[in-house]
Amino acid sequence: MVLDGRPRLNLASFVTTRMEPEAEALMQDAATKNAIDMDEYPQTTIMHQRCVNMIGRLFHAPLEPEQEATGTGAIGSSEAIMLAVLAMKWAWKAHRAKKGLPATNPNIVFGSNVQVCWHKACVYFEIEGREGKVSADKLVLTPERAEPLIDENTIGVCCLLGSTFNGEYEDIKGIHDMVVAKNEANDWMVRIHVDAASGGFVAPFLEPDLLWDFRLPNVKSINVSGHKFGLVYAGIGWLLFREKADLHPDLVFHVNYLGGDQASFTLNFSKGAGTIVGQYYQLLRLGKVGYTQIMTNAMSNAQFLRQKLVATGKVDIRDKGNIPLVAWSLKDSSKYTVFDIQDKLRDKNWIVPAYTCPPGAEELAILRVVVKQDFSRDLAETLVDDIVTAMDWLEHHPSQHAAVQGEINEKREAKHAKHTTKLKDVANRIKWAMHVVPSTSLPEDSEHGAAPLLSKHHLFSMKTDPKHRSTGEKTFGVC
Ligand SMILES: *Cc1c(COP(=O)(O)O)cnc(C)c1O
């Protein structure tokens, strides 16, 4: 574990690396509770619903004063998005059925800049993903890019409040209004989902007048990562619906085998309660004022870093200053590339990712720093110094691979190979140090001579009864 990177210096990740000791203590207390056992842990269930209510109102869900919001906690935005995609698909299916039309070829529209979970959702749930290509000078989906991709089989359009690549907000109102016009002209019901994984806990505090949420009537669902700017450790995301009617009731499952009726809309069943308690703590402890102060501070540290980088005269800023994030490319990559800078910074323990941009802008390679709550001004100053030192050094020790842009990918592959060798080296060293067999299988015997935990005999002795094998042509498995 000591060979891992240091979370606080991991500027690649959006995920929270600091919480107050009081929050940590409460999360530790809740670690023995399974959040899905709602009957056993009714107070945790109430905290979960209160989080949903608070976040739903933060996003302007149209609710009566005492009314509960519709939504659920999830492992992160990825699970929340999978669920949102299912809700869109079911709503579209119902609409098609009502019109007596087939519902066999669903598609979903998003920019090529979406996070990988959208591609996963398309593959896992067999939905065609229609990607609007971005460009190097505009790294996000626009109404013009989305429009030609939409048709009667489109279950929804995903807009990003904070692109993973450069933190940029998409023109959600523009895309929304375009989709509403198309729906009206064609009697379609293409919905808007907003992936606000990062911006959902930034925009409401820093740009309260920006119209991106349920104030736009066709925004039917929104996800946000509690563990990003929601300021909770990894393992919590939220999915909110505009109204109860926007979630097909058949997607909500009721079980009674833990006692009482428990309704859930999740992919997973069991989940630790700690992150829910952590989120509830943060919402109550910080309130709107606290989140606003933290986000304002992070934005000002990001701006400090941005200005220092601009002052080198060697970079182009690629973020739009929407969230606390700085993304930049090099004006001149003939002597060294962003990948060389990434490597040099790694020597100083900084983790600053360099990557090429999504389809339509593949030729653009950028570096990105996510400015989290615990990234202090001191750290920002040291980072800038280290970046400048790295660039000066690289200026005089030109990278062999940097000459042409086309070679960036080659270099990247080489770097991966190097990385894999390095990892293997480390693994070998650990193996040697611990006298254990390769970590690909459970050891037969523990160091203390305990009995084998599982034998091959146990694993393979359960033969399938042949009579269970023939269950018809369409069966692809038996559980
Ligand atoms: C981080 C991110 C995700 C995935 O979120 P997790 O909470 O890590 O599962 C999805 N979309 C966007 C835009 C993101 O930034």
The ligand as an SDF file (V2000), in Angstrom:
LIG
                    3D

 15 15  0  0  0  0  0  0  0  0999 V2000
  -16.6910   11.1970  -12.6540 C   0  0  0  0  0  0  0  0  0  0  0  0
  -17.6990   11.2770  -13.6990 C   0  0  0  0  0  0  0  0  0  0  0  0
  -18.5750   10.1970  -13.9170 C   0  0  0  0  0  0  0  0  0  0  0  0
  -18.4680    8.9070  -13.1570 C   0  0  0  0  0  0  0  0  0  0  0  0
  -18.7200    9.1520  -11.8290 O   0  0  0  0  0  0  0  0  0  0  0  0
  -18.3790    8.1650  -10.6360 P   0  0  0  0  0  0  0  0  0  0  0  0
  -18.9910    8.8570   -9.4870 O   0  0  0  0  0  0  0  0  0  0  0  0
  -16.8940    8.0990  -10.5620 O   0  0  0  0  0  0  0  0  0  0  0  0
  -18.9820    6.8330  -10.9440 O   0  0  0  0  0  0  0  0  0  0  0  0
  -19.5690   10.3480  -14.8660 C   0  0  0  0  0  0  0  0  0  0  0  0
  -19.6820   11.4770  -15.5760 N   0  0  0  0  0  0  0  0  0  0  0  0
  -18.8580   12.5370  -15.3960 C   0  0  0  0  0  0  0  0  0  0  0  0
  -19.0690   13.7690  -16.2080 C   0  0  0  0  0  0  0  0  0  0  0  0
  -17.8370   12.4640  -14.4650 C   0  0  0  0  0  0  0  0  0  0  0  0
  -17.0190   13.5010  -14.2920 O   0  0  0  0  0  0  0  0  0  0  0  0
  1  2  1  0
  2  3  1  0
  2 14  2  0
  3  4  1  0
  3 10  2  0
  4  5  1  0
  5  6  1  0
  6  7  2  0
  6  8  1  0
  6  9  1  0
 10 11  1  0
 11 12  2  0
 12 13  1  0
 12 14  1  0
 14 15  1  0
M  END
$$$$
